[in-house]
Structures are given as C-alpha cells and as structure tokens.
C-alpha cells in the first residue's frame, strides 16, 4: 500500500465512525421517545380540576338538600388533589368542608364524577371501600370527566 492509499483510509475512518455514531444517536432517540411523557397538557389538567370541583359542588348541594341538618352550612370545596397531568381523572373524590355561621365544620368527601355515588362525611368515607381509592389515580374513571348536570 502506498502512502496515498493509507492516508485515504485514515481520512475515511472519521466519516465511517461519524455515520455509525449518527445511527446510534438516532436509535437511542427512537427508543427513548416515550420516556419523557408528561401526560396531558397543563391546560387539560386544569380543565379537569375545574370539572371535578364543579361536579363535587353539585353533588355536595344534593347531599345538603337530602340532609336537612346541614341546611345552614355553606360549602367550601378543596377539589381532587390527585388530578395531575399524568392522572387527569384523579381518584374520583373531592374533599370539601361544610361550615355554618358558628364556624362549626363538617368534612365531607364527594364524588367528582357521579351524583349517584354522592357525598358522605369523611368519617363514613373512611369506613367504606371507597377510601382505598383516595389518593391513588383511578383508571376506572372515565376521562375526560363527565360534567354533571345540575
């Protein structure tokens, strides 16, 4: 092999490794494309929070109408804290407080998607099977959350 042939081969090595490197980078990019999935957009998560809050308020008003001892109470919603970009349907439960003019409070848990499930006091909730759902993303809930008609 003459000197020119050796130089040509040496100059070809960077190009060869550059092409291989490019394919490796493309392969890694394809394989990890789904790893950074953040779920739904922030706007969608906020919309879901608003629907859950509105739904739980309607369910709470029905709860009050069915339990006259709470007629003098106002509703303070806290929403479903489980709703996030990765879990836009949440756990299905909103925490709310009922407060009267004497500052007596009652903590309740209300469904964010079903008027049929309704609300119950936090104490009653803790004794039900529903309590196991609290704080965990509930994939059994329809997404997007349905708006409860009031």
ZISULLIN-V527681 format. One record per run of one state. SS is the DSSP state (A for helix, B for strand, O for the rest). FROM is the first residue (numbers start at 1). TO is the last residue. If there is no record, write none. Layout:
ss->{SS;SS}
from->{FROM;FROM}
to->{TO;TO}
//
This chain:
ss->{O;A;O;A;O;A;O;B;O;B;O;B;O;B;A;O;A;O}
from->{1;3;32;42;67;68;71;74;80;93;100;105;112;119;122;127;129;133}
to->{2;31;41;66;67;70;73;79;92;99;104;111;118;121;126;128;132;150}
//
